């Protein structure tokens, strides 16, 4: 079954807009990756400064291939055109890993 990777980002209030703009600027770059299944950027709404970046992959190998290739390149260049790497919007980051053991979808009517 699929694997889920959740990047837990601590983002100070003054950096929220920056973080969201950076994700928006890179929108759709992950979608063509082999084994990619799903992406969501989750904004906190109740008293926390923690964003969640949810991705779902066919298997661990597909995630690792993306992490060592396209994701690594994007973070090294930071999306900057001038060659200067911008300051990270998040003050901390933790990666959670899960295997999907059960799932459900809405019933068709």
Backbone as ProteinMPNN parsed JSONL, in Angstrom:
{"seq_chain_A": "XXXXXXXXXXXXXXXXXXXXXXXXXXXXXXXXXXXXXXXXXXXXXXXXXXXXXXXXXXXXXXXXXXXXXXXXXXXXXXXXXXXXXXXXXXXXXXXXXXXXXXXXXXXXX", "coords_chain_A": {"N_chain_A": [[0.824, -1.194, 0.0], [0.211, 2.354, -0.146], [2.467, 5.044, 0.939], [2.611, 7.681, 3.324], [3.844, 10.91, 3.732], [4.38, 13.386, 6.019], [5.283, 16.578, 6.384], [6.074, 18.474, 9.046], [5.838, 21.714, 9.776], [7.066, 24.425, 11.574], [5.952, 27.604, 11.614], [6.463, 30.943, 11.951], [4.106, 33.59, 12.579], [4.577, 35.888, 11.004], [5.782, 34.805, 8.78], [4.014, 33.225, 7.418], [2.588, 34.001, 5.042], [4.727, 34.164, 3.251], [5.606, 31.469, 3.193], [3.32, 30.201, 2.083], [3.185, 31.472, -0.42], [5.564, 30.562, -1.577], [5.06, 27.794, -1.799], [2.916, 27.959, -3.556], [4.164, 29.036, -5.813], [5.644, 26.89, -6.624], [3.765, 25.139, -7.324], [2.346, 22.202, -8.633], [4.762, 21.023, -9.366], [5.45, 18.611, -8.194], [3.589, 16.833, -9.086], [4.09, 15.396, -11.472], [5.896, 13.508, -10.779], [7.134, 10.202, -10.631], [5.188, 7.79, -9.077], [3.918, 9.544, -7.371], [1.002, 10.416, -5.534], [-0.715, 12.188, -4.053], [-1.126, 15.536, -2.745], [-1.235, 18.001, -0.189], [-1.305, 21.194, 1.317], [-1.588, 22.193, 4.521], [-3.025, 24.658, 6.425], [-2.733, 26.057, 9.676], [-5.463, 26.648, 11.932], [-6.312, 27.0, 14.522], [-4.867, 28.298, 17.045], [-2.122, 27.469, 16.741], [1.193, 27.319, 15.37], [1.853, 25.579, 13.413], [2.211, 24.192, 10.305], [1.111, 21.637, 8.045], [2.472, 19.56, 5.621], [1.26, 17.45, 3.425], [1.942, 14.546, 1.723], [1.407, 11.835, -0.504], [2.494, 8.668, -1.556], [3.248, 6.053, -3.929], [5.041, 4.142, -2.975], [7.816, 3.74, -0.667], [10.198, 3.928, -2.103], [9.54, 5.514, -4.334], [9.016, 7.963, -3.09], [11.585, 8.501, -1.998], [13.12, 8.745, -4.336], [12.041, 11.088, -5.422], [12.611, 12.86, -3.31], [15.412, 12.891, -3.297], [15.95, 13.891, -5.768], [14.102, 15.949, -7.571], [12.925, 17.408, -5.313], [15.119, 17.993, -3.673], [16.681, 19.558, -5.382], [14.959, 21.765, -5.745], [14.881, 22.832, -3.159], [17.551, 23.498, -2.767], [17.97, 25.537, -4.567], [15.949, 27.176, -3.877], [14.05, 28.453, -5.364], [14.897, 30.905, -6.164], [15.841, 33.388, -8.478], [18.112, 34.921, -8.659], [20.2, 33.47, -7.723], [20.798, 33.674, -5.104], [20.038, 32.162, -2.113], [16.909, 32.151, -0.534], [15.872, 33.035, 2.826], [14.711, 30.474, 5.01], [11.185, 29.964, 5.469], [10.051, 28.522, 7.481], [10.691, 27.825, 10.912], [11.325, 25.452, 12.036], [11.373, 21.935, 11.246], [9.921, 18.758, 10.843], [9.804, 15.414, 9.755], [7.226, 13.187, 9.32], [6.416, 9.758, 8.888], [4.262, 7.38, 7.413], [2.502, 4.292, 6.834], [-0.148, 3.446, 4.709], [-2.819, 1.735, 5.922], [-5.474, 1.382, 5.906], [-8.229, 2.662, 4.091], [-10.778, 4.901, 2.831], [-13.299, 6.02, 0.591], [-15.667, 8.464, -0.606], [-19.022, 7.232, -0.952], [-20.466, 6.223, -4.033], [-23.337, 7.58, -5.584]], "CA_chain_A": [[0.0, 0.0, 0.0], [0.869, 3.659, -0.238], [3.089, 5.655, 2.1], [2.291, 9.09, 3.521], [4.892, 11.707, 4.36], [3.854, 14.646, 6.507], [6.32, 17.484, 6.843], [5.509, 19.33, 10.086], [6.609, 22.957, 9.71], [6.774, 25.505, 12.51], [6.032, 28.817, 10.808], [6.042, 32.139, 12.684], [2.991, 34.31, 11.944], [5.061, 36.836, 9.983], [6.305, 34.057, 7.64], [2.959, 32.401, 6.82], [2.344, 34.406, 3.663], [5.92, 33.773, 2.491], [5.555, 30.016, 3.004], [2.246, 29.862, 1.152], [3.576, 31.949, -1.757], [6.602, 29.66, -2.101], [4.396, 26.568, -2.241], [2.111, 28.301, -4.729], [5.082, 29.236, -6.936], [6.121, 25.568, -7.049], [2.587, 24.277, -7.509], [2.326, 21.227, -9.72], [6.065, 20.444, -9.678], [5.521, 17.246, -7.676], [2.547, 16.005, -9.698], [4.582, 14.533, -12.552], [6.869, 12.569, -10.232], [6.727, 8.803, -10.636], [4.746, 7.276, -7.796], [3.188, 10.553, -6.612], [-0.445, 10.185, -5.49], [-1.534, 13.256, -3.477], [-0.454, 16.631, -2.025], [-2.033, 19.042, 0.453], [-0.667, 22.1, 2.271], [-2.616, 22.441, 5.527], [-2.776, 25.857, 7.226], [-3.341, 25.963, 11.006], [-6.556, 27.597, 12.169], [-6.662, 27.106, 15.938], [-3.87, 28.502, 18.079], [-0.831, 26.806, 16.564], [1.986, 27.854, 14.262], [2.307, 24.393, 12.705], [1.648, 23.801, 9.01], [1.38, 20.259, 7.658], [2.598, 19.314, 4.189], [0.863, 16.057, 3.288], [2.129, 13.919, 0.415], [1.151, 10.39, -0.523], [3.322, 8.054, -2.59], [3.019, 4.638, -4.231], [5.894, 3.369, -2.068], [8.941, 4.478, -0.099], [11.199, 4.167, -3.158], [9.084, 6.657, -5.138], [9.256, 9.167, -2.286], [13.023, 8.743, -1.901], [13.587, 9.223, -5.644], [11.636, 12.49, -5.52], [13.322, 13.624, -2.282], [16.819, 13.024, -3.667], [16.044, 14.54, -7.071], [13.41, 17.224, -7.726], [12.753, 18.174, -4.083], [16.432, 18.469, -3.231], [17.058, 20.655, -6.287], [14.099, 22.918, -5.46], [15.275, 23.438, -1.893], [18.893, 24.058, -2.891], [17.872, 26.794, -5.298], [14.965, 27.984, -3.178], [13.2, 29.176, -6.294], [15.437, 32.242, -6.424], [16.42, 33.585, -9.8], [19.395, 35.613, -8.541], [21.223, 32.559, -7.229], [20.861, 33.81, -3.656], [19.024, 31.314, -1.481], [16.127, 32.913, 0.436], [15.771, 32.542, 4.198], [13.565, 29.57, 5.183], [10.004, 30.525, 6.115], [9.797, 27.714, 8.676], [11.769, 27.85, 11.902], [11.627, 24.064, 12.374], [10.734, 20.981, 10.353], [10.006, 17.349, 11.215], [9.131, 14.567, 8.774], [6.534, 12.004, 9.826], [6.197, 8.752, 7.856], [3.202, 6.438, 7.719], [2.011, 3.386, 5.809], [-1.605, 3.416, 4.658], [-3.292, 0.382, 6.221], [-6.909, 1.359, 5.643], [-8.683, 3.89, 3.464], [-12.172, 4.933, 2.396], [-13.674, 7.107, -0.319], [-17.121, 8.675, -0.561], [-19.827, 6.27, -1.703], [-21.115, 6.718, -5.239], [-24.796, 7.531, -5.44]], "C_chain_A": [[0.864, 1.251, 0.0], [1.561, 4.054, 1.06], [2.723, 7.132, 2.114], [3.47, 9.738, 4.221], [4.258, 13.036, 4.753], [5.016, 15.461, 7.048], [5.656, 18.475, 7.787], [6.395, 20.569, 10.172], [6.146, 23.943, 10.767], [7.021, 26.811, 11.764], [5.557, 30.009, 11.638], [4.988, 32.913, 11.882], [3.465, 35.219, 10.814], [5.612, 36.136, 8.733], [5.241, 33.224, 6.923], [2.738, 32.732, 5.343], [3.513, 34.003, 2.763], [5.894, 32.282, 2.187], [4.517, 29.653, 1.949], [2.561, 30.322, -0.271], [4.63, 31.035, -2.377], [5.995, 28.344, -2.577], [3.59, 26.827, -3.501], [2.991, 28.443, -5.975], [5.605, 27.908, -7.477], [4.973, 24.602, -7.284], [2.767, 23.406, -8.736], [3.691, 20.628, -10.054], [6.189, 18.999, -9.218], [4.615, 16.295, -8.471], [3.03, 15.049, -10.785], [5.608, 13.504, -12.065], [6.31, 11.15, -10.218], [6.354, 8.372, -9.226], [4.001, 8.278, -6.936], [1.69, 10.28, -6.677], [-1.251, 11.389, -4.989], [-0.669, 14.289, -2.761], [-1.502, 17.536, -1.402], [-1.127, 19.867, 1.364], [-1.757, 22.516, 3.235], [-2.203, 23.603, 6.428], [-3.442, 25.702, 8.6], [-4.429, 27.018, 11.189], [-6.854, 27.809, 13.657], [-5.444, 27.136, 16.853], [-2.566, 27.747, 17.95], [-0.101, 27.461, 15.397], [2.532, 26.721, 13.394], [1.511, 24.154, 11.431], [1.97, 22.329, 8.79], [1.424, 20.186, 6.14], [2.408, 17.813, 3.996], [1.145, 15.589, 1.862], [1.918, 12.424, 0.559], [1.846, 9.819, -1.752], [2.984, 6.582, -2.756], [3.79, 3.753, -3.256], [7.051, 4.246, -1.604], [9.981, 4.833, -1.162], [10.82, 5.37, -4.017], [9.316, 7.959, -4.379], [10.74, 9.501, -2.248], [13.592, 9.277, -3.218], [13.239, 10.694, -5.825], [12.438, 13.353, -4.54], [14.783, 13.866, -2.657], [17.022, 13.722, -5.015], [15.362, 15.889, -7.081], [13.261, 18.044, -6.441], [14.073, 18.774, -3.611], [16.884, 19.654, -4.08], [16.253, 21.909, -5.983], [14.517, 23.609, -4.171], [16.676, 24.045, -1.958], [18.855, 25.41, -3.581], [16.847, 27.726, -4.686], [14.041, 28.756, -4.084], [13.734, 30.546, -6.654], [16.078, 32.306, -7.797], [17.828, 34.162, -9.714], [20.522, 34.705, -8.089], [21.389, 32.645, -5.724], [19.718, 33.023, -3.033], [18.259, 32.124, -0.44], [16.114, 32.243, 1.807], [14.57, 31.61, 4.309], [12.407, 30.27, 5.891], [9.691, 29.79, 7.413], [10.987, 27.798, 9.627], [12.163, 26.45, 12.359], [10.851, 23.148, 11.434], [10.976, 19.568, 10.859], [9.247, 16.545, 10.172], [8.542, 13.346, 9.465], [6.304, 11.06, 8.661], [5.162, 7.736, 8.327], [2.99, 5.495, 6.551], [0.495, 3.43, 5.861], [-2.04, 1.97, 4.876], [-4.794, 0.244, 6.002], [-7.281, 2.692, 5.01], [-10.144, 3.77, 3.051], [-12.354, 6.123, 1.467], [-15.18, 7.299, -0.214], [-17.836, 7.629, -1.419], [-20.416, 6.947, -2.929], [-22.618, 6.588, -5.057], [-25.457, 6.962, -6.665]], "O_chain_A": [[2.086, 1.191, 0.13], [1.296, 3.497, 2.125], [2.549, 7.755, 1.067], [4.023, 9.193, 5.175], [3.67, 13.724, 3.919], [5.65, 15.09, 8.035], [4.774, 19.23, 7.378], [7.551, 20.491, 10.587], [4.959, 24.26, 10.846], [8.14, 27.096, 11.337], [4.381, 30.083, 11.993], [4.991, 32.886, 10.651], [2.812, 35.305, 9.775], [5.882, 36.797, 7.731], [5.543, 32.579, 5.919], [2.706, 31.836, 4.499], [3.303, 33.552, 1.637], [6.133, 31.875, 1.05], [4.801, 28.886, 1.029], [2.233, 29.623, -1.229], [4.587, 30.766, -3.578], [6.367, 27.833, -3.633], [3.581, 26.001, -4.414], [2.604, 28.017, -7.063], [5.966, 27.811, -8.65], [5.181, 23.397, -7.426], [3.29, 23.852, -9.757], [3.775, 19.79, -10.952], [6.96, 18.235, -9.799], [4.861, 15.09, -8.514], [2.428, 13.994, -10.989], [6.127, 12.72, -12.859], [5.159, 10.927, -9.841], [7.125, 8.57, -8.287], [3.496, 7.915, -5.874], [1.162, 9.951, -7.738], [-2.372, 11.597, -5.454], [0.393, 13.959, -2.234], [-2.536, 17.81, -2.011], [-0.293, 19.323, 2.087], [-2.747, 23.125, 2.828], [-1.176, 23.547, 7.104], [-4.589, 25.263, 8.681], [-4.33, 28.13, 10.672], [-7.593, 28.731, 14.002], [-5.037, 26.099, 17.379], [-1.954, 27.412, 18.964], [-0.724, 28.086, 14.539], [3.549, 26.884, 12.721], [0.299, 23.943, 11.468], [2.98, 21.828, 9.286], [0.53, 20.685, 5.456], [3.272, 17.012, 4.352], [0.64, 16.174, 0.904], [2.21, 11.829, 1.597], [1.798, 10.396, -2.839], [2.491, 5.942, -1.827], [3.271, 2.747, -2.771], [7.235, 5.359, -2.096], [10.573, 5.911, -1.122], [11.686, 6.161, -4.389], [9.764, 8.947, -4.961], [11.119, 10.655, -2.444], [14.448, 10.162, -3.213], [14.056, 11.465, -6.329], [12.89, 14.442, -4.893], [15.33, 14.93, -2.367], [18.142, 14.098, -5.359], [15.953, 16.881, -6.653], [13.451, 19.26, -6.471], [14.124, 19.933, -3.199], [17.408, 20.637, -3.556], [16.809, 23.007, -5.963], [14.509, 24.838, -4.095], [16.95, 25.021, -1.26], [19.607, 26.319, -3.23], [16.867, 28.93, -4.942], [13.314, 29.633, -3.619], [13.076, 31.284, -7.387], [16.774, 31.381, -8.216], [18.651, 33.922, -10.597], [21.681, 35.119, -8.072], [22.043, 31.793, -5.122], [18.558, 33.21, -3.399], [18.871, 32.723, 0.445], [16.321, 31.036, 1.925], [13.511, 31.914, 3.761], [12.62, 31.072, 6.8], [9.128, 30.374, 8.339], [12.14, 27.836, 9.199], [13.203, 26.269, 12.992], [9.812, 23.527, 10.895], [12.089, 19.219, 11.253], [8.165, 16.947, 9.746], [9.252, 12.573, 10.108], [6.023, 11.512, 7.551], [5.179, 7.291, 9.474], [3.264, 5.85, 5.405], [-0.088, 3.45, 6.945], [-1.673, 1.084, 4.105], [-5.322, -0.866, 5.923], [-6.715, 3.73, 5.354], [-10.678, 2.666, 2.937], [-11.632, 7.116, 1.564], [-15.892, 6.394, 0.222], [-17.335, 7.201, -2.459], [-20.819, 8.109, -2.871], [-23.111, 5.629, -4.463], [-26.682, 6.851, -6.71]]}, "name": "protein", "num_of_chains": 1, "seq": "XXXXXXXXXXXXXXXXXXXXXXXXXXXXXXXXXXXXXXXXXXXXXXXXXXXXXXXXXXXXXXXXXXXXXXXXXXXXXXXXXXXXXXXXXXXXXXXXXXXXXXXXXXXXX"}
